[in-house]
Amino acid sequence: MASPDTVPVSLAEIARIAGVGRAAVSNWRRRHDSFPARIGGTDVKPQFALDEVERWLRDNSRLKAAGGLELLWPRFEALGSRDEAGLAIADAAHRMRGSRHRATAPPLSGRALALVAEAVELGRHEGPAETFDFLLQRWLDAHVRQISATPPRLASLMARIALRARTGRGQTALTAFDPACGSAHLLSAAAAAGRDGERVELYGCETDGALAALAGARLEFAGDDRDVRAGIAAGDSLREDPYPDLKADIALCNPPFNERDWGYEELATDPRWAYGLPPRTEPELAWVQHLLAHLRPGGTAVVVLPPAVASRRAGRRIRGSLLRHGLLRAVVALPPGCAQPHSVSLQLWVLRAPDGNAGHGADDAMLIDGSSHSRTGGRGPDWDVVEDLVLSSLESLDRPAARLPHGALRVPLLDLLDDEVDVTPGRYVAARPELLGQETAARWGELDAALASLRELGTALAGVDAARPAPGRHPTATVGDLARAGALTLRAGAQPAESAEILRDPREHSIPYLTVTDLLLDGSPGAWLSGPEHQAIAEEGDVVVAGVVRAFDAWVHEGPPLALGTQLFALRVEPGKLDAHFLAGCLRATANGRHAGTHASSSSRVDVRRLAVLQLPLEDQMPYSESFRRITSFRGLLSRTRSLGASLSRDLNDRLASGGPGASG
C-alpha cells in the first residue's frame, strides 16, 4: 500500500515527464520487468509512485531535459487543495523574483513550503518566468471547471481595442484597471500592448484569494520588458471598491455573468449608477457602470458580455442612457468559442468617457457583427479574420465619412433609441442587402470553380466506370485476416480517461478529439484532449473507420494526430504489403456495411474485423488506389457544392426579401 506522502502519477503524466507518447510508456511497462509496479488505480487506469518513476527514468536514461517541471507539477497537485497549491505557486513566484516575503492566509503547510523551495531552485535553471508560467497554466488547466480565464487571443484583442479607441494619448504613463481580474490575463495583455517606453500602472481586484495571489505574482513578471507597477486587491470590487479614487486610461473586464447576488439592496443609492440603477437581473450593467466610474476623460472600457444584455427589456433604460450620453461607442458580436461559455456568441462593448472636446461620434454607435467568422465546420473562431474586422472598423470610430469593412455599420441613435433599445449587431448589420450581395458574388465564383472540378473528375471517373471488371473476380480477405498476416494493425477508440481534460480550444500538448457525433454533424473534431489515456491516435496516412451503421465510412487521415472516440478505429498499413487509399476504398464499400453490421438499428455497430478487402498484390493495388483518391475528391466536391448551393439560395432569398431587385434575365 502506498504511503500518504506518495505522489501518484498516471501513464499520461509519465509520458509528459519523459517527453514521449503514451504508447511508448505502455511498451516500457510490458518489456521491462524493472518498471515500477502499480500502486493504485485500475488495470485500465493504473497509477504509479512518482519517486519510483523518476528513479526508473533516470536509471534508464529516459528523462527528458525539461523533465524537471513535469516532475514538479504532480507534487503541487498532490497537495489536494486548490487554494493551497495556488498560493504556493504565487509564493514561489515572489521568491523567484526576489520580492519581499509575503505571508499567505492561511499559512502554507510544511509540505507546500518544501515545494515552494523546490520551485525556486528549479527556477534558477529553467528560468523564473518559464517556471511560474508552467505551474500557473497547469493549475488553471486542473481547475478549468471552476475558473473561467479569458483566452489569450481575446485578451489581446480587448487591450488593442481599448488602446485604439481611447483619446487624450499624450500621457507618459498608461493606467489599466480590471475589477474582476482572475489571474490577470487582461491586465497582462494591457501591459504587453502598451507603447515602448510607456510606464504602465495596473490595478486589479479579485474575490478569489488564490487567484488574486496568482494575479499579483503574474504581474511581477510583466515588468521584465517595461516599467510596470501593479497592485492587486482581494475582495468584492462592486461591494467594497478598493480603488474609489482611481481614474484609468483603459478598463478591461470579463465579469461573472448572471449573478443575482451582486449587491442590489446595499448598493441601491451608490453614486456609480449615474445612468440608472441596474435591475437585480442585470448585474452586467452594474459592472459596465463600475468601469465607467473609473475612467478618466477620454478613457475607454472594453467588457465581455453575454448577448442577452444587448436586448433584455429590463436593461433598456440604461442602454438608452449610455447611448444618449455618447458612452456606448461600439458593440462587437463575436463568434462562438471565443471564451466560456463556448456555445454562446459573446459580445464586446466598447465604452468611452467624454473627453470634453467637441467631436464626431455622439450621434451614432458602431455595430460590428463577427459572429459568423468561425473556422471551417464552425469549430472555434477564426481569430485572424475577427481581429482584422474589429480593428480595421474601429480605426474609423471617429471618422464618420470613412468606409467601413463588410460586417460593420454605423447606426444613428435615432434608429437605436426605440422602445427596445436593442444594440445586437446582427439585427442591423445583416439587414444590409449590399453586403448580402457581396457574399453572394463570392460564393458564385467558388461554385463555378467547384463545378469545373466536378466536371473534370466526373469525366475521369466515367472512364473507370465503363472499364470496370465484373463483380466477384477477385478473392477477398477480412481486416482480421490482414491483421493476423501483419499487413496492418488495428486500434480501437475509447472514451477519454477521467484524468484527461476535454477542451473547447486547443492548448499546448492537446490533440483534436473526433467522435461519431462529430461525423454526423460536419466531420470536424469538436474538442481537444489534454493527456489522453488509452486512446487510439490516428497519425497522417492511417485509415480511420467509423464502426457504426448510421455513420459508416472509411478514409485516409491527413493532418496532425487525431484522438478517436468510441466506435472509431485506426488502421495502420504495412507499406510493403498494403496501400492506405486502396484499403480505405475497399472498406467503405456499401456491401461491407451490410455484411459486417448487425442491422438492429441505425446505431448498431459494425464489426470492423469482418470488413472485406480485395486480395491483390501491391503493384495491382495502385490503379485502384488512384481511382479511390479521385472518388474521395469527387465526394468532397459534391459536399462543398451542396453547401454552396444552400448558402446561395438562402442569400438570394434574403436579398429579395429585403427589397433587392427581383427581375431575372
C-alpha positions in Angstrom: 0.0 0.0 0.0 1.3 3.5 -0.9 2.2 5.8 2.0 0.2 9.1 2.4 3.2 11.1 1.1 3.4 9.1 -2.1 2.6 11.2 -5.2 0.6 9.1 -7.7 1.0 9.7 -11.5 -0.8 8.2 -14.5 0.6 6.8 -17.7 -0.2 10.1 -19.5 1.7 12.1 -16.8 4.7 9.7 -17.1 4.6 10.3 -20.9 4.8 14.0 -20.4 7.7 13.7 -17.9 9.6 11.5 -20.4 8.7 13.6 -23.4 7.2 10.6 -25.3 3.9 9.3 -26.4 1.7 7.3 -24.1 2.1 4.2 -26.2 5.8 4.3 -25.5 5.2 4.2 -21.8 2.9 1.2 -22.1 5.6 -0.5 -24.2 8.2 0.1 -21.5 5.8 -1.4 -18.9 5.4 -4.6 -20.9 9.0 -5.0 -21.9 10.9 -4.0 -18.7 10.4 -6.1 -15.6 12.1 -3.3 -13.6 9.3 -0.8 -14.5 7.7 0.5 -11.3 4.7 -1.6 -10.0 1.2 -0.2 -9.9 0.3 1.4 -6.6 -3.3 2.3 -7.3 -6.0 3.0 -9.8 -7.3 0.1 -12.0 -5.9 -2.1 -14.7 -7.2 0.3 -17.3 -6.1 3.5 -15.5 -3.1 2.5 -13.3 -1.2 4.8 -11.1 2.4 4.7 -10.1 4.6 6.3 -7.5 6.3 9.5 -8.8 9.6 8.9 -6.9 9.8 5.4 -8.3 9.0 6.6 -11.8 11.6 9.3 -11.7 14.3 6.9 -10.4 13.5 4.4 -13.2 13.6 7.1 -15.9 16.9 8.4 -14.7 18.4 4.9 -14.4 17.3 4.1 -18.0 18.3 7.5 -19.5 14.7 8.3 -20.5 14.2 11.5 -18.6 13.9 14.5 -21.0 16.0 17.6 -20.4 13.0 19.7 -19.4 11.5 16.9 -17.2 12.1 18.9 -14.0 9.0 21.0 -14.5 6.9 17.9 -15.3 8.2 16.2 -12.2 7.3 19.2 -10.0 3.7 19.7 -11.0 2.3 16.4 -9.8 3.7 17.2 -6.3 1.8 20.5 -6.3 -1.4 18.7 -7.5 -0.9 16.1 -4.7 -1.3 18.8 -2.1 -5.1 18.1 -2.5 -6.1 21.7 -2.0 -6.8 24.0 -5.0 -6.2 27.1 -2.9 -3.0 25.9 -1.2 -1.5 24.8 -4.5 -2.3 28.2 -6.0 -0.9 30.2 -3.0 2.2 28.0 -3.1 2.8 28.8 -6.8 2.3 32.5 -6.1 4.7 32.4 -3.1 7.3 30.6 -5.3 6.9 33.4 -7.9 7.5 36.1 -5.3 10.6 34.4 -4.1 12.0 33.8 -7.6 11.5 37.5 -8.3 13.3 38.4 -5.0 10.3 40.2 -3.7 9.8 40.9 -0.1 8.3 37.8 1.6 4.5 38.0 1.8 2.7 35.9 4.4 -0.1 33.8 2.9 -3.5 33.4 4.5 -4.0 30.7 5.6 -0.3 29.9 6.2 1.2 27.3 3.9 1.8 23.8 5.2 5.3 22.4 5.6 4.8 20.2 2.6 3.8 23.2 0.5 6.7 25.3 1.7 9.1 22.5 0.7 7.5 22.6 -2.8 8.0 26.3 -2.9 11.7 25.8 -2.2 11.9 23.2 -5.0 10.2 25.5 -7.4 12.6 28.4 -6.6 15.6 26.1 -7.1 14.2 24.8 -10.4 13.6 28.4 -11.5 17.3 29.1 -11.3 17.8 26.5 -14.1 14.6 26.7 -16.1 14.1 30.5 -15.7 11.8 32.1 -13.1 9.2 33.3 -15.7 9.1 30.0 -17.5 8.7 28.0 -14.2 5.9 30.2 -13.0 4.1 30.2 -16.3 4.3 26.4 -16.5 2.9 26.0 -13.0 0.2 28.6 -13.4 -1.1 27.1 -16.7 -1.1 23.6 -15.2 -3.0 24.9 -12.1 -5.6 26.7 -14.4 -5.9 23.5 -16.6 -6.5 21.4 -13.5 -9.4 23.6 -12.3 -10.8 24.6 -15.6 -14.4 23.8 -14.5 -14.1 26.2 -11.6 -12.2 29.0 -13.1 -13.1 30.9 -16.3 -10.0 32.6 -17.7 -10.0 35.0 -20.7 -8.2 33.2 -23.6 -5.0 35.0 -24.8 -6.3 36.0 -28.2 -9.4 37.6 -26.8 -7.4 39.3 -24.0 -5.0 40.7 -26.6 -7.8 41.9 -28.9 -9.6 43.7 -26.0 -6.4 45.5 -25.0 -5.7 46.6 -28.5 -9.3 47.8 -28.9 -9.1 49.9 -25.7 -5.8 51.5 -26.7 -7.0 52.2 -30.2 -10.3 53.8 -29.1 -9.1 56.0 -26.2 -8.4 59.7 -26.7 -6.0 62.0 -25.0 -2.9 59.9 -25.6 -0.3 62.4 -24.5 0.3 60.8 -21.1 3.7 59.2 -20.5 2.0 56.5 -18.3 -0.8 54.1 -19.1 -3.2 53.1 -16.3 -5.2 50.0 -16.7 -7.9 48.6 -14.5 -9.8 45.3 -14.2 -12.2 44.9 -11.3 -12.7 41.1 -11.8 -9.2 40.2 -12.9 -9.0 36.5 -12.2 -5.3 35.5 -12.8 -4.6 38.8 -14.6 -4.9 37.7 -18.3 -6.4 41.0 -19.3 -4.0 43.2 -17.3 -1.1 41.2 -18.7 -2.4 41.8 -22.2 -2.7 45.5 -21.4 0.9 45.7 -20.3 2.1 43.8 -23.4 0.1 46.1 -25.7 1.4 49.4 -24.3 3.8 51.6 -26.3 7.5 51.2 -25.9 8.9 53.4 -23.2 5.5 54.0 -21.7 5.2 53.4 -17.9 2.3 51.0 -17.1 0.3 51.0 -13.9 -2.0 48.0 -13.4 -4.8 47.8 -10.9 -7.0 44.7 -10.3 -9.4 43.2 -7.9 -10.5 39.6 -7.4 -12.8 37.9 -4.9 -10.9 34.5 -5.0 -7.9 34.8 -2.7 -5.8 32.2 -4.6 -6.5 33.9 -7.9 -5.7 37.3 -6.5 -2.3 36.0 -5.2 -1.5 34.4 -8.6 -2.5 37.6 -10.4 -0.2 39.7 -8.3 2.6 37.2 -8.9 2.0 37.2 -12.7 2.1 40.9 -13.0 5.5 41.0 -11.3 6.9 39.2 -14.3 5.1 41.7 -16.6 7.8 44.2 -15.6 10.6 42.3 -17.2 10.4 44.2 -20.5 9.0 47.6 -19.4 8.3 49.8 -16.4 5.3 48.2 -14.8 3.8 48.9 -11.4 0.9 46.7 -10.3 -1.5 46.3 -7.4 -4.0 43.5 -6.9 -6.6 43.7 -4.1 -8.5 40.7 -2.8 -12.2 41.4 -2.4 -15.6 42.2 -4.0 -15.0 45.2 -6.2 -18.7 46.1 -6.5 -19.5 46.0 -2.8 -16.2 47.3 -1.4 -14.4 49.2 -4.1 -10.6 49.1 -3.2 -9.8 51.9 -5.6 -12.6 54.5 -5.1 -10.4 57.4 -6.5 -8.8 55.5 -9.3 -9.2 57.0 -12.8 -7.8 54.8 -15.6 -6.9 55.2 -19.2 -8.3 51.8 -20.1 -10.5 49.4 -18.2 -10.8 45.7 -19.3 -13.2 43.2 -17.8 -14.7 39.8 -18.2 -17.1 39.9 -15.3 -19.1 37.0 -13.9 -22.4 36.5 -15.7 -25.9 36.2 -14.3 -25.0 36.6 -10.7 -28.2 37.8 -8.9 -26.5 38.4 -5.6 -24.3 41.3 -6.7 -25.3 43.7 -4.0 -28.6 45.2 -5.4 -30.0 46.1 -2.0 -27.0 47.6 -0.3 -25.8 49.5 -3.4 -29.2 50.9 -4.4 -28.0 54.6 -3.7 -24.5 54.1 -4.9 -23.2 57.2 -6.9 -21.8 55.0 -9.6 -25.3 54.4 -11.0 -25.2 57.7 -12.9 -27.1 56.2 -15.9 -29.7 54.2 -13.9 -30.0 51.7 -11.1 -29.2 48.3 -12.5 -32.1 45.9 -12.0 -31.4 42.9 -9.8 -31.5 40.8 -13.0 -28.9 43.0 -14.8 -25.6 42.6 -12.9 -23.6 43.0 -16.1 -24.9 46.6 -16.3 -23.6 47.2 -12.8 -20.2 46.2 -13.9 -20.5 48.4 -17.0 -21.2 51.5 -14.8 -18.5 50.5 -12.4 -16.0 50.6 -15.2 -17.2 54.0 -16.4 -16.9 55.4 -12.9 -13.2 54.6 -13.1 -12.4 56.1 -16.5 -10.6 59.4 -16.8 -11.9 61.7 -19.6 -11.3 60.0 -23.0 -10.6 56.7 -21.3 -12.0 53.5 -22.8 -13.5 50.4 -21.3 -13.9 47.1 -23.1 -16.1 44.5 -21.4 -17.1 40.9 -22.3 -20.9 40.5 -22.0 -23.5 37.8 -22.9 -25.6 38.7 -25.9 -28.8 39.0 -23.9 -27.5 42.2 -22.2 -27.9 43.9 -25.6 -31.6 43.3 -25.8 -33.2 42.4 -22.4 -36.1 44.6 -21.7 -35.0 45.2 -18.1 -31.9 47.0 -19.2 -33.3 49.1 -22.0 -33.3 52.4 -19.9 -29.7 52.1 -19.0 -28.7 51.1 -22.6 -30.6 54.2 -23.8 -28.9 56.4 -21.3 -25.5 55.1 -22.3 -26.3 55.8 -25.9 -27.7 59.3 -25.3 -24.6 60.3 -23.3 -22.3 59.1 -26.1 -20.7 56.5 -23.9 -21.5 53.2 -25.7 -19.4 53.7 -28.8 -19.4 50.2 -30.3 -20.8 46.7 -29.8 -18.9 43.7 -31.3 -20.6 40.3 -31.8 -18.0 37.5 -31.5 -18.2 34.0 -33.0 -19.0 31.2 -30.6 -15.9 29.7 -28.9 -14.1 32.9 -28.0 -14.5 32.4 -24.3 -16.6 30.5 -21.8 -19.5 29.7 -22.3 -18.1 28.5 -25.6 -21.5 27.7 -27.2 -22.6 31.4 -27.0 -21.8 34.3 -29.3 -20.5 36.7 -26.7 -20.2 40.5 -27.2 -17.7 43.2 -26.6 -19.0 46.5 -25.5 -16.6 49.5 -26.2 -17.4 52.4 -23.9 -15.6 55.8 -23.8 -15.8 58.6 -21.2 -16.3 62.0 -22.7 -13.1 64.0 -23.0 -14.7 67.4 -23.1 -13.8 68.1 -26.7 -16.4 68.5 -29.4 -16.1 65.8 -32.0 -17.8 63.2 -34.0 -19.5 60.0 -32.8 -22.1 61.2 -30.3 -24.9 60.8 -32.8 -24.3 57.1 -33.7 -22.9 53.9 -32.5 -20.8 51.3 -34.4 -22.1 47.8 -34.6 -19.7 45.0 -35.7 -21.0 41.6 -36.5 -18.2 39.0 -36.5 -20.4 36.2 -35.2 -20.2 34.2 -38.4 -16.4 34.2 -38.6 -15.7 30.6 -37.3 -13.2 28.1 -38.6 -14.4 25.6 -41.2 -17.1 23.5 -39.7 -17.9 26.1 -37.1 -15.1 24.8 -34.7 -14.0 27.9 -32.9 -13.3 31.4 -34.0 -11.2 32.4 -37.0 -9.2 34.8 -34.9 -7.2 36.4 -37.8 -10.4 37.4 -39.6 -12.1 38.6 -36.4 -9.2 40.7 -35.4 -8.9 42.3 -38.8 -12.6 43.1 -39.0 -12.8 44.6 -35.5 -9.6 46.6 -35.5 -10.0 47.9 -39.1 -13.5 49.0 -38.2 -12.5 50.8 -35.0 -9.8 52.7 -36.9 -12.8 54.7 -38.3 -14.6 55.1 -35.0 -14.2 58.9 -35.0 -14.2 59.3 -38.8 -17.9 59.2 -39.8 -17.1 59.6 -43.5 -14.7 56.6 -43.6 -15.8 53.5 -45.4 -16.3 50.5 -43.1 -15.4 46.9 -43.9 -18.0 44.3 -44.6 -19.6 43.3 -41.3 -19.5 46.8 -39.6 -22.2 49.5 -39.7 -22.8 52.9 -38.1 -26.3 53.1 -36.8 -27.8 56.5 -35.9 -29.0 56.9 -32.4 -32.5 57.7 -33.7 -32.7 54.2 -35.0 -31.3 52.6 -31.8 -33.4 54.6 -29.3 -36.7 52.9 -30.0 -38.9 51.1 -27.4 -36.5 48.1 -27.2 -33.1 49.9 -27.4 -31.7 46.6 -28.9 -28.0 47.0 -29.7 -27.5 43.5 -31.1 -25.2 43.9 -34.1 -26.9 41.1 -36.2 -30.2 43.0 -36.0 -28.8 45.8 -38.1 -25.7 44.6 -40.0 -27.4 41.5 -41.6 -30.1 43.7 -42.9 -27.9 45.4 -45.5 -28.7 43.9 -48.9 -25.5 45.3 -50.5 -23.5 43.2 -48.0 -25.5 40.1 -48.8 -24.8 40.7 -52.5 -21.0 40.8 -51.9 -21.1 37.4 -50.2 -23.4 36.0 -52.9 -21.0 37.1 -55.6 -18.1 35.5 -53.8 -20.0 32.2 -53.5 -21.0 32.2 -57.1 -17.3 32.3 -58.1 -16.5 29.5 -55.7 -19.4 27.4 -57.0 -18.2 27.9 -60.6 -14.7 26.6 -59.7 -16.2 23.6 -57.8 -18.4 22.7 -60.8 -15.5 22.9 -63.2 -13.5 20.5 -60.9 -16.5 18.2 -60.7 -16.8 18.0 -64.5 -13.1 17.2 -64.8 -13.2 14.5 -62.2 -16.5 13.1 -63.5 -15.0 12.6 -66.9 -12.1 10.6 -65.5 -14.3 8.5 -63.2 -16.8 7.8 -66.0 -13.9 6.1 -67.9 -13.2 4.0 -64.9 -16.8 3.0 -64.5 -17.1 1.9 -68.2 -14.0 -0.3 -67.9 -14.8 -1.9 -64.5 -14.4 -5.7 -64.3 -17.3 -7.9 -63.5 -18.1 -8.2 -59.7 -16.6 -11.1 -57.8 -13.5 -11.7 -59.9 -11.0 -11.3 -57.1 -10.9 -13.1 -53.7 -11.2 -11.1 -50.5 -9.6 -11.1 -47.1 -11.1 -9.6 -43.9 -9.4 -6.9 -41.8 -8.9 -9.6 -39.1 -7.1 -11.8 -41.6 -4.9 -8.9 -42.7 -4.1 -8.0 -39.1 -3.0 -11.6 -38.4 -0.9 -11.6 -41.5 0.9 -8.4 -40.4 -0.4 -6.3 -43.3 -2.0 -3.8 -40.8 -2.5 -3.0 -37.2 -5.9 -2.2 -35.7 -6.6 0.1 -32.8 -10.0 0.9 -31.3 -11.0 4.4 -30.0 -12.4 4.8 -26.5 -13.9 7.3 -24.1 -11.3 9.8 -22.6 -9.9 8.7 -19.3 -11.1 10.5 -16.2 -7.7 12.1 -15.9 -7.8 13.5 -19.4 -9.2 17.0 -19.9 -11.7 17.7 -22.6 -11.0 21.2 -24.0 -13.1 23.5 -26.3 -10.0 25.3 -27.6 -6.6 23.8 -28.5 -3.7 24.2 -26.0 -0.1 23.2 -25.8 0.2 19.4 -25.8 -3.5 18.9 -26.6 -4.8 16.8 -29.5 -8.0 17.0 -31.6 -10.7 14.5 -30.4 -13.1 13.1 -33.0 -16.4 11.3 -32.1 -19.2 9.7 -34.1 -21.4 12.6 -33.1 -18.9 15.0 -34.8 -19.1 12.9 -38.0 -22.9 13.2 -38.0 -22.6 17.0 -37.7 -19.9 18.1 -40.1 -16.9 15.7 -39.7 -14.7 18.1 -37.8 -13.4 17.4 -34.3 -15.5 19.2 -31.7 -13.0 19.1 -28.9 -9.4 18.7 -27.9 -7.9 16.3 -25.3 -5.1 17.1 -22.9 -3.3 13.9 -21.7 -5.4 11.3 -23.5 -5.1 7.8 -22.0 -5.9 4.5 -23.8 -6.8 6.5 -26.9 -6.4 5.4 -30.4 -4.3 8.0 -32.2 -4.7 8.3 -35.9 -1.5 9.6 -37.5 -1.2 11.0 -41.0 -1.7 8.2 -43.5 -3.7 5.9 -41.2 -7.1 4.7 -42.3 -9.9 5.7 -40.0 -13.1 3.7 -39.9 -16.4 4.7 -38.4 -17.8 1.4 -37.0 -21.4 2.3 -36.6 -24.1 1.8 -39.2 -25.5 5.4 -39.2 -22.1 6.9 -39.9 -20.2 4.0 -41.6 -17.3 5.3 -43.6 -13.5 4.9 -44.1 -10.9 7.4 -45.1 -7.2 8.1 -45.1 -6.4 10.6 -42.3 -4.5 13.7 -43.4 -3.2 16.3 -41.0 -2.0 16.3 -37.4 -2.5 13.4 -35.0 -6.2 12.8 -34.1 -7.6 11.1 -31.0 -10.5 8.8 -31.8 -13.7 8.2 -29.7 -15.7 5.1 -29.3 -16.7 3.2 -32.4 -13.9 4.8 -34.4 -10.9 2.7 -35.4 -7.4 3.5 -36.7 -5.8 1.0 -39.2 -2.1 1.4 -39.9 -0.9 -0.4 -43.0 2.4 -2.1 -43.6 3.6 -0.1 -46.7 5.2 -3.1 -48.4 2.0 -5.1 -48.3 -0.9 -2.7 -48.5 -1.8 0.8 -49.8 -3.8 3.0 -47.5 -6.1 4.6 -50.1 -6.7 1.1 -51.6 -7.7 -0.2 -48.2 -10.0 2.8 -47.4 -11.8 2.5 -50.7 -12.4 -1.2 -50.2 -13.6 -0.8 -46.6 -16.2 1.8 -47.3 -18.0 -0.3 -49.9 -21.7 -0.4 -49.3 -21.6 -4.2 -49.1 -19.2 -4.1 -46.2 -21.6 -2.0 -44.1 -24.4 -4.5 -44.8 -22.4 -7.7 -44.2 -20.5 -6.5 -41.1 -23.3 -4.6 -39.4 -25.9 -6.1 -37.0 -28.7 -4.0 -38.5 -30.7 -4.0 -35.3 -30.9 -0.2 -35.6 -29.1 2.7 -37.3 -26.9 3.0 -34.2 -25.7 -0.7 -34.5 -22.1 -1.4 -34.5 -20.1 -2.6 -37.5 -17.6 -5.4 -36.8 -14.5 -3.9 -38.3 -12.6 -7.2 -38.3 -15.2 -8.7 -40.6 -14.9 -5.9 -43.3 -13.7 -7.4 -46.6 -10.7 -6.1 -48.7 -9.7 -7.3 -52.2 -6.7 -9.5 -52.3 -4.3 -8.0 -54.8 -0.5 -7.7 -55.0 0.7 -4.2 -54.0 1.5 -3.2 -57.6 -2.0 -4.2 -58.7 -3.5 -2.1 -55.9 -2.0 1.2 -57.3 -4.5 1.8 -60.2 -7.4 1.1 -57.7 -5.7 3.5 -55.2 -5.6 6.3 -57.7 -9.3 5.9 -58.6 -10.2 5.7 -54.9 -8.4 9.0 -54.4 -10.4 10.6 -57.2 -13.6 9.3 -55.7 -12.7 10.9 -52.4 -12.1 14.2 -54.1 -15.4 13.8 -56.0 -17.3 13.2 -52.8 -15.7 16.3 -51.2 -16.6 18.5 -54.1 -20.1 17.2 -54.1 -20.4 18.1 -50.4 -19.0 21.6 -50.9 -21.2 22.2 -53.9 -24.3 21.2 -51.9 -23.2 23.6 -49.1 -22.6 26.4 -51.6 -26.0 25.9 -53.2 -27.8 26.0 -49.9 -25.9 29.2 -48.9 -26.6 30.9 -52.3 -30.3 30.1 -52.2 -30.5 31.5 -48.6 -28.6 34.7 -49.5 -30.6 35.3 -52.7 -33.8 34.9 -50.7 -32.6 37.3 -48.1 -31.7 39.9 -50.7 -35.0 39.7 -52.4 -36.9 39.8 -49.1 -35.1 43.0 -48.1 -36.2 44.8 -51.3 -33.4 43.9 -53.8 -34.1 43.7 -57.5 -36.3 40.7 -58.3 -36.0 40.5 -62.1 -34.1 37.7 -63.7 -32.5 37.7 -67.2 
